[in-house]
Amino acid sequence: MMGWVANTDYSWFTFLRNRRADEVNFWQPSGGRGFHAVKPGAPFFLKLKRPHDAIGGFGFFAHHSVLPAWLAWDTFREGNGAPDLDTMCRNIERLRRTPGGGRPGSYDIGCLVLTGCVFFADEDWVRMPYDYAKNIVQGKTYDLRSGEGERIWRECSERASAVASRGGLTADMAVDAAAGRYGKITLIQPRLGQGAFRVAVLDAYGRACAVSTEHSLPVLEAAHIRGYAEGGAHDVRNGICLRSDIHRLFDAGYVTVDEERRFVVSRRLKDDYDNGKVYYAFQGRTIELPRDPGQWPDPTSLQWHRERRFVA
């Protein structure tokens, strides 16, 4: 299995370490690059830049996207490694080749979403790979089964287990430690947080509402089919991209999706508010689906919504 060792800004690192962040956005100042170095679920090592030149922690790569900086802030907040949008934008703009302009954060940035993050205290940092060249700009892949890749994964796993044993762990880290996940040379299924879930759902649906096909990003949301507080997972198959007003109606049980993936509007909407014509116009319309059938809404979750949330 391959892992990624990434050049990491020290101020970004320390900000998130102080908050024991579990899900973070490892942003790239330019949004033009894709990211295909490792697969989702692979370890992502945080190699601090000079003068530190050590691995300060790691997480698991979950998802890559290109987002307007304002949307990255709206989605991950302090998980972007800054206390507010203005600070985040200043941090980005000092590294961008082209200056920002217009609305704060209107430019695109690359977003590498990491989950299950562990940030080491200074005394626990891991020695960087001896063959990590000084002129590397972004990062480098390593085979975790041999050589320096095996060493950094083993040492990071040992540090993470020690952090867990001292009680300095998040809920996800506790699960990882109990399952013996650290040290296993295998891809894991990333447990998406709320931010990663939102981005993954919007990307799966081509950033368009599945019902109205609205493309305006500020009004698009990732709706849980089965609510997270009610046992639903932060999983793309438990989500639908919806316009914000349709999302609210979906959560309130005024609309749902039937077995044939058709949009259904309850008669209660008219009974309760003597209105809703704009929504009844969508009645019976087959919702737009992701291109990947593996990301289509889970039929079991849709059934749960019809039986537990929707009232005809």
Sine and cosine of phi, psi and omega as CSV:
sin_phi,cos_phi,sin_psi,cos_psi,sin_omega,cos_omega
0.00,0.00,0.60,-0.80,0.00,-1.00
-0.99,-0.13,0.58,-0.82,0.13,-0.99
-0.84,-0.55,0.27,-0.96,-0.05,-1.00
-0.88,-0.47,0.78,-0.63,0.08,-1.00
-0.96,-0.28,0.90,-0.43,-0.18,-0.98
-0.91,-0.41,0.71,-0.71,0.15,-0.99
-0.87,0.48,0.78,-0.62,-0.17,-0.99
-0.77,-0.64,0.74,-0.67,0.02,-1.00
-0.95,0.32,0.75,-0.67,-0.08,-1.00
-0.91,0.42,-0.64,0.77,-0.03,-1.00
-0.92,0.38,-0.63,0.78,0.09,-1.00
-0.86,0.51,-0.71,0.70,-0.03,-1.00
-0.88,0.47,-0.78,0.63,-0.08,-1.00
-0.93,0.38,-0.58,0.81,0.05,-1.00
-0.85,0.52,-0.73,0.68,-0.04,-1.00
-0.96,0.27,-0.56,0.83,0.05,-1.00
-0.89,0.46,-0.67,0.75,-0.01,-1.00
-0.90,0.44,-0.39,0.92,0.00,-1.00
-0.98,-0.22,0.04,1.00,0.00,-1.00
0.75,0.66,0.75,0.66,-0.04,-1.00
-0.93,0.36,0.66,-0.75,-0.01,-1.00
-0.98,-0.19,-0.62,0.79,0.05,-1.00
-0.90,-0.44,0.82,-0.58,-0.08,-1.00
-0.70,-0.72,0.33,-0.95,0.11,-0.99
-0.96,-0.29,0.95,-0.32,0.10,-1.00
-1.00,0.07,1.00,0.01,-0.16,-0.99
-0.99,0.13,0.45,-0.90,0.10,-0.99
-0.91,-0.41,0.75,-0.66,-0.14,-0.99
-0.88,0.47,-0.44,0.90,0.06,-1.00
-0.94,-0.34,0.70,-0.71,-0.05,-1.00
-1.00,0.00,0.09,1.00,-0.14,-0.99
-0.98,0.20,-0.29,0.96,-0.09,-1.00
-1.00,-0.01,0.62,-0.78,0.21,-0.98
-1.00,0.09,0.00,-1.00,0.05,-1.00
-0.63,-0.77,0.94,-0.34,-0.03,-1.00
-0.77,-0.64,0.28,0.96,-0.09,-1.00
-0.92,0.40,-0.63,0.78,0.02,-1.00
-0.65,-0.76,0.30,-0.96,-0.01,-1.00
-1.00,0.04,0.39,-0.92,0.12,-0.99
-0.81,0.58,0.70,-0.71,-0.04,-1.00
0.98,-0.20,-0.16,0.99,-0.02,-1.00
-0.99,0.15,0.53,-0.85,0.09,-1.00
-0.89,0.46,0.62,-0.79,-0.04,-1.00
-0.78,-0.62,0.95,-0.32,-0.13,-0.99
-1.00,-0.07,0.67,-0.74,-0.05,-1.00
-0.99,-0.13,1.00,-0.09,0.00,-1.00
-1.00,0.00,0.94,-0.35,-0.05,-1.00
-0.94,0.35,0.64,-0.77,-0.03,-1.00
-0.94,0.33,0.19,-0.98,0.05,-1.00
-0.84,0.54,0.58,-0.81,0.19,0.98
-1.00,0.02,0.07,1.00,-0.11,-0.99
-0.97,0.23,-0.76,0.65,0.10,-1.00
0.73,0.69,0.84,0.55,0.05,-1.00
-0.48,-0.88,0.32,-0.95,0.06,-1.00
-1.00,0.03,0.89,-0.45,-0.10,-1.00
-1.00,-0.09,-0.11,0.99,0.00,-1.00
0.23,-0.97,-0.17,-0.99,-0.01,-1.00
-0.30,-0.95,0.23,-0.97,0.13,-0.99
-0.54,-0.84,-0.26,-0.97,0.03,-1.00
-0.84,-0.54,0.81,-0.59,-0.02,-1.00
-0.90,0.43,0.80,-0.61,-0.05,-1.00
-0.92,-0.38,-0.66,0.75,-0.14,-0.99
-0.27,-0.96,0.57,-0.82,0.12,-0.99
-0.89,-0.45,0.66,-0.75,0.07,-1.00
-0.49,-0.87,0.26,-0.96,0.15,-0.99
-0.90,-0.44,0.87,-0.49,-0.10,-1.00
-0.76,-0.65,0.47,-0.88,0.24,-0.97
-0.86,0.51,0.61,-0.79,-0.04,-1.00
-0.84,0.54,-0.60,0.80,0.00,-1.00
-0.89,0.45,-0.58,0.81,0.01,-1.00
-0.96,0.28,-0.57,0.82,0.09,-1.00
-0.87,0.49,-0.66,0.75,0.04,-1.00
-0.91,0.41,-0.72,0.70,-0.02,-1.00
-0.86,0.51,-0.51,0.86,-0.07,-1.00
-1.00,0.07,-0.72,0.69,-0.14,-0.99
-0.95,-0.31,-0.22,0.98,0.01,-1.00
0.76,0.65,-0.82,-0.58,-0.06,-1.00
-0.93,0.38,-0.21,0.98,0.11,-0.99
-0.91,0.41,-0.12,0.99,0.12,-0.99
-0.99,0.12,-0.03,1.00,0.03,-1.00
1.00,0.10,0.44,0.90,-0.01,-1.00
-0.49,-0.87,0.42,-0.91,-0.05,-1.00
-0.98,0.18,-0.32,0.95,-0.04,-1.00
-0.36,-0.93,0.18,-0.98,-0.05,-1.00
-0.88,0.47,-0.68,0.73,-0.03,-1.00
-0.87,0.49,-0.69,0.72,0.01,-1.00
-0.91,0.42,-0.67,0.74,0.04,-1.00
-0.86,0.51,-0.71,0.70,-0.01,-1.00
-0.90,0.44,-0.63,0.77,0.04,-1.00
-0.89,0.45,-0.66,0.75,0.02,-1.00
-0.89,0.46,-0.63,0.78,0.00,-1.00
-0.95,0.32,-0.72,0.70,-0.15,-0.99
-0.93,0.36,-0.42,0.91,0.05,-1.00
-0.96,0.29,-0.19,0.98,0.00,-1.00
-0.94,-0.35,-0.17,0.99,-0.03,-1.00
-0.99,0.16,0.55,-0.83,0.05,-1.00
-0.97,0.24,-0.48,0.88,0.03,-1.00
-0.91,-0.42,0.71,-0.71,-0.05,-1.00
-0.94,0.34,0.41,-0.91,0.09,-1.00
-0.97,0.23,0.31,-0.95,0.02,-1.00
-0.37,-0.93,0.34,-0.94,0.01,-1.00
0.95,0.30,-0.64,-0.77,-0.02,-1.00
-0.88,0.48,0.69,-0.72,0.02,-1.00
-0.82,0.58,0.79,-0.62,0.04,-1.00
0.96,0.27,0.41,0.91,-0.04,-1.00
-0.98,0.19,-0.26,0.97,0.00,-1.00
-0.99,0.14,0.33,-0.94,0.00,-1.00
-1.00,0.06,0.54,-0.84,0.12,-0.99
-0.74,-0.68,0.41,-0.91,0.12,-0.99
-0.98,0.18,0.64,-0.77,-0.02,-1.00
-0.81,-0.58,0.92,-0.40,0.11,-0.99
-0.97,-0.24,0.95,-0.31,-0.08,-1.00
-1.00,0.06,0.81,-0.58,0.01,-1.00
-0.91,-0.42,0.65,-0.76,0.06,-1.00
-0.84,-0.54,0.24,-0.97,0.03,-1.00
0.86,0.51,0.63,0.78,-0.12,-0.99
-0.97,0.25,0.61,-0.79,0.08,-1.00
-0.81,-0.59,0.81,-0.59,0.01,-1.00
-0.91,-0.41,0.85,-0.52,-0.08,-1.00
-1.00,0.08,0.53,-0.85,0.20,-0.98
-0.91,0.41,0.36,-0.93,-0.07,-1.00
-0.79,0.61,-0.67,0.75,-0.07,-1.00
-0.95,0.32,-0.19,0.98,-0.01,-1.00
-0.98,-0.22,0.06,1.00,-0.01,-1.00
-0.86,0.52,0.52,-0.86,-0.03,-1.00
-0.98,-0.21,0.67,-0.74,0.02,-1.00
-0.86,0.51,0.73,-0.68,-0.01,-1.00
-0.92,0.40,0.38,-0.92,0.03,-1.00
-0.86,0.50,0.67,-0.74,-0.05,-1.00
-0.91,0.42,-0.41,0.91,-0.06,-1.00
-0.98,-0.17,0.33,0.94,0.05,-1.00
-1.00,0.08,0.97,-0.23,-0.14,-0.99
-0.92,0.39,0.51,-0.86,-0.03,-1.00
-0.92,0.40,-0.43,0.90,-0.06,-1.00
-1.00,0.01,0.12,0.99,0.07,-1.00
-0.93,0.36,0.78,-0.63,-0.07,-1.00
-1.00,-0.05,-0.78,0.63,-0.08,-1.00
-1.00,-0.10,-0.85,0.52,-0.05,-1.00
0.14,-0.99,-0.14,-0.99,-0.07,-1.00
-0.49,-0.87,0.60,-0.80,0.07,-1.00
-1.00,0.08,0.53,-0.85,0.06,-1.00
-0.69,-0.73,0.64,-0.77,0.13,-0.99
-0.97,0.22,0.87,-0.49,-0.10,-1.00
-0.99,0.13,0.04,1.00,-0.02,-1.00
-1.00,-0.08,-0.15,0.99,-0.06,-1.00
-0.40,-0.92,0.28,-0.96,0.12,-0.99
0.86,0.52,-0.58,-0.81,-0.04,-1.00
-0.91,0.42,-0.52,0.86,0.06,-1.00
-0.89,0.46,-0.71,0.71,0.03,-1.00
-0.89,0.46,-0.65,0.76,-0.03,-1.00
-0.90,0.43,-0.75,0.66,-0.07,-1.00
-0.92,0.39,-0.58,0.82,0.04,-1.00
-0.92,0.39,-0.67,0.74,0.02,-1.00
-0.90,0.44,-0.73,0.68,-0.05,-1.00
-0.93,0.36,-0.61,0.79,0.06,-1.00
-0.91,0.41,-0.61,0.79,0.04,-1.00
-0.90,0.44,-0.67,0.74,0.02,-1.00
-0.90,0.44,-0.66,0.75,0.03,-1.00
-0.90,0.43,-0.68,0.74,-0.02,-1.00
-0.90,0.44,-0.66,0.75,0.03,-1.00
-0.90,0.44,-0.61,0.80,0.04,-1.00
-0.91,0.41,-0.66,0.75,0.06,-1.00
-0.86,0.51,-0.69,0.72,0.00,-1.00
-0.89,0.45,-0.66,0.75,-0.04,-1.00
-0.92,0.38,-0.44,0.90,0.03,-1.00
-1.00,0.10,-0.04,1.00,0.01,-1.00
1.00,0.07,0.06,1.00,0.01,-1.00
-1.00,-0.01,0.93,0.38,-0.14,-0.99
-0.63,-0.77,0.46,-0.89,0.12,-0.99
-1.00,0.05,0.10,-1.00,0.01,-1.00
-0.86,0.50,-0.69,0.72,0.00,-1.00
-0.92,0.40,-0.62,0.79,0.05,-1.00
-0.89,0.45,-0.60,0.80,0.04,-1.00
-0.89,0.46,-0.67,0.75,0.05,-1.00
-0.88,0.47,-0.70,0.72,-0.01,-1.00
-0.88,0.48,-0.70,0.71,-0.03,-1.00
-0.91,0.41,-0.67,0.74,-0.01,-1.00
-0.90,0.43,-0.55,0.83,-0.02,-1.00
-1.00,0.09,-0.08,1.00,-0.05,-1.00
0.92,0.39,0.49,0.87,-0.08,-1.00
-0.92,0.39,-0.59,0.81,0.00,-1.00
-0.92,0.39,0.74,-0.67,0.02,-1.00
0.98,-0.20,-0.36,0.93,0.03,-1.00
-0.97,0.26,0.77,-0.64,0.02,-1.00
-1.00,-0.01,0.98,0.20,-0.02,-1.00
-0.40,-0.92,0.54,-0.84,0.12,-0.99
-0.92,0.39,0.65,-0.76,0.07,-1.00
-0.94,-0.34,0.34,-0.94,0.11,-0.99
-0.99,0.11,0.94,-0.33,-0.07,-1.00
-0.86,0.51,0.72,-0.69,0.09,-1.00
-1.00,0.07,0.97,-0.24,-0.05,-1.00
-0.93,0.37,0.64,-0.77,0.18,-0.98
-1.00,0.02,-0.08,-1.00,-0.04,-1.00
-0.87,0.49,-0.66,0.75,-0.03,-1.00
-0.92,0.40,-0.75,0.66,0.00,-1.00
-0.89,0.46,-0.60,0.80,0.04,-1.00
-0.87,0.50,-0.73,0.69,-0.02,-1.00
-0.87,0.50,-0.75,0.66,-0.04,-1.00
-0.91,0.41,-0.67,0.74,-0.03,-1.00
-0.90,0.43,-0.62,0.78,0.01,-1.00
-0.93,0.36,-0.72,0.69,0.02,-1.00
-0.87,0.50,-0.66,0.75,0.01,-1.00
-0.92,0.40,-0.65,0.76,-0.02,-1.00
-0.87,0.49,-0.59,0.80,-0.04,-1.00
-1.00,-0.07,0.26,0.96,0.04,-1.00
0.90,0.44,0.42,0.91,0.00,-1.00
0.81,0.58,0.77,0.64,0.06,-1.00
-0.59,-0.80,0.62,-0.78,0.05,-1.00
-0.88,0.48,0.75,-0.66,-0.05,-1.00
-0.92,0.40,-0.33,0.94,-0.04,-1.00
-0.98,-0.19,-0.81,0.58,-0.12,-0.99
-1.00,-0.06,-0.24,0.97,-0.11,-0.99
0.90,0.43,0.28,0.96,0.07,-1.00
-0.86,0.51,0.72,-0.70,-0.04,-1.00
-0.95,-0.32,-0.01,1.00,-0.07,-1.00
-0.95,0.30,0.94,-0.35,-0.12,-0.99
-0.82,0.57,-0.64,0.77,-0.05,-1.00
-0.87,0.50,-0.35,0.94,-0.04,-1.00
-0.95,-0.32,0.14,0.99,0.00,-1.00
-1.00,-0.09,0.68,-0.73,-0.03,-1.00
-0.69,-0.73,0.39,-0.92,0.08,-1.00
-0.99,-0.12,0.95,-0.32,-0.02,-1.00
-1.00,0.01,0.77,-0.64,0.19,-0.98
-0.96,0.28,0.73,-0.69,0.09,-1.00
-0.95,0.30,-0.81,0.59,0.17,-0.99
-0.97,-0.25,0.85,-0.53,-0.11,-0.99
-0.83,0.56,0.58,-0.81,-0.01,-1.00
-0.87,0.49,-0.63,0.78,0.00,-1.00
-0.94,0.35,-0.23,0.97,-0.02,-1.00
-0.94,-0.35,0.39,0.92,0.08,-1.00
0.99,-0.14,0.00,1.00,0.04,-1.00
-0.98,0.19,0.57,-0.82,-0.06,-1.00
-1.00,-0.02,0.38,-0.92,0.22,-0.98
-0.98,0.21,0.96,0.26,-0.07,-1.00
-0.74,-0.67,0.63,-0.77,-0.06,-1.00
-0.83,0.56,-0.59,0.81,-0.03,-1.00
-0.96,0.29,-0.20,0.98,0.10,-0.99
-0.98,-0.22,0.39,0.92,-0.04,-1.00
-0.68,-0.73,0.40,-0.92,0.13,-0.99
-0.65,-0.76,0.67,-0.74,0.09,-1.00
-0.99,0.17,0.87,-0.50,-0.04,-1.00
-0.73,-0.69,0.50,-0.86,0.18,-0.98
-0.89,0.46,0.53,-0.85,-0.17,-0.99
-0.84,0.55,-0.64,0.77,-0.01,-1.00
-0.94,0.35,-0.62,0.79,0.04,-1.00
-0.93,0.37,-0.57,0.82,0.06,-1.00
-0.86,0.51,-0.70,0.71,-0.01,-1.00
-0.90,0.43,-0.64,0.77,0.04,-1.00
-0.92,0.40,-0.60,0.80,0.03,-1.00
-0.89,0.45,-0.73,0.68,0.01,-1.00
-0.90,0.43,-0.54,0.84,-0.03,-1.00
-0.99,0.12,-0.11,0.99,0.05,-1.00
1.00,0.07,0.24,0.97,0.03,-1.00
-1.00,0.10,-0.33,0.94,0.04,-1.00
-0.68,-0.73,0.36,-0.93,0.03,-1.00
-0.40,-0.92,-0.13,-0.99,0.04,-1.00
-0.78,-0.62,0.77,-0.64,-0.08,-1.00
-1.00,0.07,-0.10,-0.99,-0.07,-1.00
-0.89,0.46,-0.43,0.90,0.01,-1.00
-1.00,-0.09,0.25,0.97,0.00,-1.00
0.88,0.47,0.62,0.79,0.06,-1.00
-0.97,-0.24,0.57,-0.82,-0.01,-1.00
-0.97,0.25,0.73,-0.68,-0.04,-1.00
-0.80,-0.60,0.74,-0.68,0.02,-1.00
-0.92,-0.38,0.76,-0.65,-0.01,-1.00
-0.95,0.30,0.55,-0.83,0.09,-1.00
-0.92,0.40,-0.31,0.95,0.01,-1.00
-0.87,0.49,-0.48,0.88,-0.03,-1.00
-0.86,0.50,-0.70,0.72,0.03,-1.00
-0.96,0.28,-0.64,0.77,-0.02,-1.00
-0.89,0.46,-0.65,0.76,-0.08,-1.00
-0.99,0.16,-0.52,0.85,-0.14,-0.99
-0.79,-0.62,-0.01,1.00,0.00,-1.00
0.77,0.64,0.69,0.73,-0.06,-1.00
-0.34,-0.94,-0.28,-0.96,0.07,-1.00
0.97,-0.26,0.26,0.97,-0.05,-1.00
-0.83,0.55,-0.62,0.79,-0.04,-1.00
-0.89,0.45,-0.48,0.88,-0.02,-1.00
-1.00,0.05,-0.60,0.80,0.05,-1.00
-0.90,0.44,-0.37,0.93,0.05,-1.00
-0.91,0.42,-0.37,0.93,0.03,-1.00
-1.00,-0.03,-0.04,1.00,-0.08,-1.00
-0.82,0.58,0.80,-0.61,0.06,-1.00
0.99,0.11,-0.06,1.00,0.00,-1.00
-0.96,0.28,0.73,-0.68,0.09,-1.00
-0.95,0.32,0.78,-0.62,-0.05,-1.00
-0.94,0.34,0.48,-0.87,0.10,-1.00
-0.95,0.32,0.67,-0.75,-0.08,-1.00
-0.90,-0.44,0.38,-0.93,0.11,-0.99
-0.87,0.49,0.44,-0.90,0.05,-1.00
-0.89,0.45,-0.57,0.82,-0.01,-1.00
-1.00,0.08,0.92,-0.40,0.00,-1.00
-0.85,0.52,-0.40,0.92,0.03,-1.00
-0.93,0.36,-0.17,0.99,0.03,-1.00
-0.95,-0.32,0.09,1.00,0.04,-1.00
-0.91,0.41,0.43,-0.90,-0.01,-1.00
-0.84,0.54,0.69,-0.73,0.00,-1.00
-0.93,0.37,0.84,-0.55,-0.02,-1.00
-0.84,0.54,-0.57,0.82,0.00,-1.00
-0.92,0.40,-0.64,0.77,0.04,-1.00
-0.92,0.40,-0.66,0.75,0.03,-1.00
-0.89,0.45,-0.63,0.77,0.04,-1.00
-0.89,0.45,-0.67,0.75,0.05,-1.00
-0.85,0.53,-0.70,0.72,-0.03,-1.00
-0.90,0.43,-0.67,0.74,0.00,-1.00
-0.91,0.42,-0.61,0.79,-0.09,-1.00
-1.00,0.07,-0.51,0.86,-0.12,-0.99
-0.95,-0.30,-0.34,0.94,-0.08,-1.00
-0.89,-0.46,-0.69,0.73,-0.11,-0.99
-0.98,0.20,0.66,-0.75,0.12,-0.99
-0.82,-0.57,0.91,-0.40,-0.07,-1.00
-0.91,0.43,0.00,0.00,0.00,0.00
